[in-house]
Amino acid sequence: MQLGRVPPANVIFLDDLDSTVAFAERLMAAWVAADEDPLAETLLIAERQHAGRGRGEHSWESPPGGLYANWLAWLPGGALSVLPLAVGVALAAAVERLVPTVKVGLKWPNDLLVSGGKLGGILCQSRGVGDPMWVSVGIGVNLTTAPALAPGDDVRAVCLRDFGWGGAAAEGVRALAEGFLAEVHGALGRAEDTRGRWLARTVHRRGDRLRVRLHDEVVEGGFVGFDRDGLLELEVEGRLRKFSVGEVLFAGDGGS
């Protein structure tokens, strides 16, 4: 499979992996240990994963029929705060170009929702010190199959085939990869515009009661918005609290 006209990047296709995120970590660790020049921007794509990783301890079921990818890049430190927002809007835009009848909503920190169902997810990580830093972004989008979600997940899984898309999985993978690579750098370079585009897609509305699962607690408060650095803002017991990481639980989820 080859991609069309996109910004220069290595694109690696693999049949089967434990996890594109885990493979990216091994690749970068080996590269750094070899003391080579920085690895060029790279997009790893697997046809299937047998140990896909989601946020926290969640697994990500990854049978053939989806986009399972990891984007590796070196970014200036100042771009890290907008990274989750930029990746979200870039991938959402790529999905809508592939299926124009679909409208993608974003659930903080970066789930892709369509008609209330979970179409995909994004996992952003950064490594190292100094400037620039390397980032690893895991991406999953359901194309022709909607795999089971983790036990206790509060939304149902959907795929683009549910919304009338009739293409082959390989066709969709190629189109989404091209669209993402063509969009993400522009989104990173226009932080204020990207923040506005993310807010236009958010499924959260001011005043909504949100519950955020952190490592050792669940915090509940009224949704206020996002600050200029992309941090989630909640009013909790009369005080404004900000969150850089966490998992938003929809109403009715027990948080267990």
Phi and psi in degrees as a GROMACS rama.xvg file:
@    title "Ramachandran Plot"
@    xaxis  label "Phi"
@    yaxis  label "Psi"
@TYPE xy
-123.256  149.528  GLN-2
-95.0455  159.322  LEU-3
-84.6811  -139.887  GLY-4
-82.0919  103.908  ARG-5
-135.07  163.095  VAL-6
-55.1177  150  PRO-7
-55.6983  128.344  PRO-8
-163.88  147.204  ALA-9
-72.3969  133.835  ASN-10
-125.646  118.672  VAL-11
-117.228  122.517  ILE-12
-104.363  131.778  PHE-13
-129.978  145.446  LEU-14
-71.4709  -47.1934  ASP-15
-147.865  134.616  ASP-16
-138.905  159.354  LEU-17
-64.4389  -50.5112  ASP-18
-164.943  133.397  SER-19
-63.3333  -33.6344  THR-20
-64.0697  -47.1763  VAL-21
-65.3681  -40.0483  ALA-22
-63.4778  -41.2859  PHE-23
-62.2621  -39.8624  ALA-24
-63.8753  -42.0948  GLU-25
-66.2386  -42.0665  ARG-26
-61.1761  -47.0742  LEU-27
-68.1356  -38.761  MET-28
-62.25  -42.6458  ALA-29
-66.342  -37.7281  ALA-30
-65.9479  -45.4463  TRP-31
-65.644  -40.9226  VAL-32
-63.6903  -30.0891  ALA-33
-78.9136  -5.76093  ALA-34
56.0074  41.1295  ASP-35
-86.8857  169.93  GLU-36
-59.3408  155.992  ASP-37
-52.7741  136.02  PRO-38
-59.6051  132.215  LEU-39
-65.5087  158.431  ALA-40
-48.9326  130.859  GLU-41
-138.373  136.68  THR-42
-116.584  115.649  LEU-43
-95.2329  131.145  LEU-44
-130.031  129.044  ILE-45
-115.46  142.706  ALA-46
-69.2398  -34.6672  GLU-47
-150.597  157.831  ARG-48
-127.06  140.829  GLN-49
-105.92  0.451582  HIS-50
-149.053  49.2115  ALA-51
-60.9091  148.923  GLY-52
-119.619  133.69  ARG-53
-107.683  -160.412  GLY-54
-71.9444  143.405  ARG-55
64.0132  -128.465  GLY-56
-96.4203  6.94396  GLU-57
-70.227  141.649  HIS-58
-90.7991  164.703  SER-59
-129.684  104.867  TRP-60
-61.759  132.083  GLU-61
-140.091  63.2668  SER-62
-76.1622  165.642  PRO-63
-53.7287  141.256  PRO-64
121.086  12.754  GLY-65
-143.63  170.461  GLY-66
-93.3549  118.047  LEU-67
-123.32  108.722  TYR-68
-142.583  162.837  ALA-69
-139.74  128.948  ASN-70
-103.633  123.448  TRP-71
-111.47  130.703  LEU-72
-156.768  156.863  ALA-73
-98.7174  124.789  TRP-74
-127.875  148.573  LEU-75
-62.9843  148.18  PRO-76
-55.0831  -33.3347  GLY-77
-66.6995  -16.0603  GLY-78
-88.1698  -10.0726  ALA-79
-64.7445  -35.6456  LEU-80
-67.1578  -30.2983  SER-81
-93.4121  -6.49581  VAL-82
-54.6313  -52.4828  LEU-83
-59.9198  -37.4524  PRO-84
-68.036  -42.97  LEU-85
-64.5785  -43.0138  ALA-86
-64.308  -41.193  VAL-87
-61.0594  -49.2035  GLY-88
-70.9352  -33.3602  VAL-89
-65.4096  -44.32  ALA-90
-71.9671  -38.4109  LEU-91
-61.5498  -42.7326  ALA-92
-63.7614  -38.6126  ALA-93
-64.5423  -40.0386  ALA-94
-62.5697  -44.0379  VAL-95
-70.7929  -27.3951  GLU-96
-69.568  -35.4643  ARG-97
-70.8434  -41.1634  LEU-98
-129.84  88.8842  VAL-99
-61.6548  -19.9567  PRO-100
-81.1394  -7.81057  THR-101
-92.4804  139.814  VAL-102
-116.475  119.428  LYS-103
-95.1906  126.636  VAL-104
-103.408  155.845  GLY-105
-117.721  127.888  LEU-106
-104.774  127.56  LYS-107
-62.4879  140.864  TRP-108
-81.093  -28.6858  PRO-109
-172.791  58.3482  ASN-110
-94.529  141.977  ASP-111
-97.5018  122.395  LEU-112
-117.355  141.489  LEU-113
-133.449  122.657  VAL-114
52.0702  38.8602  SER-115
82.1288  -5.32965  GLY-116
-102.551  155.29  GLY-117
-85.9838  113.653  LYS-118
-90.2346  -30.6516  LEU-119
-171.079  -179.96  GLY-120
-152.013  162.932  GLY-121
-135.79  139.552  ILE-122
-130.373  110.276  LEU-123
-101.135  133.431  CYS-124
-138.819  153.199  GLN-125
-129.759  153.886  SER-126
-137.632  154.88  ARG-127
88.8817  178.562  GLY-128
-127.796  164.296  VAL-129
91.0575  -167.197  GLY-130
-143.306  117.598  ASP-131
-83.6423  173.272  PRO-132
-120.093  154.026  MET-133
-93.8363  142.138  TRP-134
-118.769  149.383  VAL-135
-127.028  119.975  SER-136
-121.996  110.966  VAL-137
-83.4785  137.666  GLY-138
-132.665  133.966  ILE-139
-138.195  131.019  GLY-140
-136.647  130.329  VAL-141
-82.2863  119.631  ASN-142
-100.652  -64.8575  LEU-143
-112.081  -2.85454  THR-144
-142.929  148.706  THR-145
-117.134  91.6283  ALA-146
-68.8043  160.608  PRO-147
-63.4278  142.568  ALA-148
-88.8259  172.895  LEU-149
-63.7889  147.441  ALA-150
-54.1216  132.696  PRO-151
87.4064  -4.44976  GLY-152
-62.6286  141.641  ASP-153
-91.8741  2.84414  ASP-154
-131.714  161.219  VAL-155
-88.2911  156.717  ARG-156
-89.2211  141.56  ALA-157
-132.54  164.577  VAL-158
-134.996  166.134  CYS-159
-66.0457  -25.6833  LEU-160
-62.6723  -30.3645  ARG-161
-61.7928  -21.9689  ASP-162
-111.776  24.7344  PHE-163
95.2371  -0.743701  GLY-164
-76.1722  127.612  TRP-165
-113.829  13.5442  GLY-166
-78.2456  170.473  GLY-167
-78.9  153.455  ALA-168
-57.8501  -42.2676  ALA-169
-61.2257  -38.1221  ALA-170
-62.8862  -44.2031  GLU-171
-66.9632  -40.7709  GLY-172
-58.4346  -46.8294  VAL-173
-61.3042  -45.628  ARG-174
-65.3464  -41.5542  ALA-175
-69.6  -38.6557  LEU-176
-62.8213  -46.0213  ALA-177
-61.1481  -46.8726  GLU-178
-62.876  -41.6647  GLY-179
-63.1208  -49.4398  PHE-180
-63.7637  -34.8122  LEU-181
-71.9269  -21.7904  ALA-182
-104.421  -32.664  GLU-183
-66.7076  -37.655  VAL-184
-67.5777  -39.3091  HIS-185
-62.6181  -39.4223  GLY-186
-66.1203  -37.1346  ALA-187
-66.6714  -32.615  LEU-188
-84.1251  -7.91651  GLY-189
-126.135  72.6565  ARG-190
-58.8357  -47.6997  ALA-191
-65.8181  -42.8334  GLU-192
-62.9608  -41.0653  ASP-193
-65.1345  -40.205  THR-194
-60.4453  -42.5802  ARG-195
-64.1704  -39.2947  GLY-196
-67.1294  -37.1426  ARG-197
-65.8642  -45.452  TRP-198
-61.8778  -33.7978  LEU-199
-66.9485  -21.07  ALA-200
-101.875  -11.3461  ARG-201
-63.7848  142.125  THR-202
-84.7831  -4.26075  VAL-203
-92.0281  140.82  HIS-204
-120.579  146.718  ARG-205
-54.0684  129.99  ARG-206
94.5717  -15.9845  GLY-207
-57.4867  139.408  ASP-208
-81.3463  118.407  ARG-209
-117.521  146.596  LEU-210
-118.365  125.738  ARG-211
-112.762  120.591  VAL-212
-87.6567  117.808  ARG-213
-100.004  -170.41  LEU-214
-61.6024  -42.7237  HIS-215
-128.901  13.6504  ASP-216
-160.667  164.235  GLU-217
-117.669  122.793  VAL-218
-106.734  133.203  VAL-219
-116.926  138.989  GLU-220
-168.737  177.505  GLY-221
-87.5312  133.292  GLY-222
-67.8769  126.308  PHE-223
-103.401  -46.234  VAL-224
153.545  -148.706  GLY-225
-133.096  141.16  PHE-226
-82.7119  -176.671  ASP-227
-67.1055  -17.3596  ARG-228
-96.2066  6.9971  ASP-229
82.8684  10.7044  GLY-230
-78.5429  137.995  LEU-231
-68.7531  134.299  LEU-232
-114.843  125.834  GLU-233
-126.527  144.755  LEU-234
-90.7113  112.631  GLU-235
-118.111  112.53  VAL-236
50.7218  45.1982  GLU-237
83.5346  -1.0457  GLY-238
-118.56  148.623  ARG-239
-84.9895  123.005  LEU-240
-119.104  145.682  ARG-241
-119.148  146.294  LYS-242
-132.689  128.472  PHE-243
-95.1302  -25.3061  SER-244
-137.974  164.332  VAL-245
143.361  -177.294  GLY-246
-135.092  121.863  GLU-247
-77.7904  127.908  VAL-248
-101.135  130.99  LEU-249
-73.0567  164.042  PHE-250
-55.4123  136.395  ALA-251
95.9124  -14.6441  GLY-252
-79.1671  133.715  ASP-253
-78.7828  -13.365  GLY-254
74.5467  14.0244  GLY-255
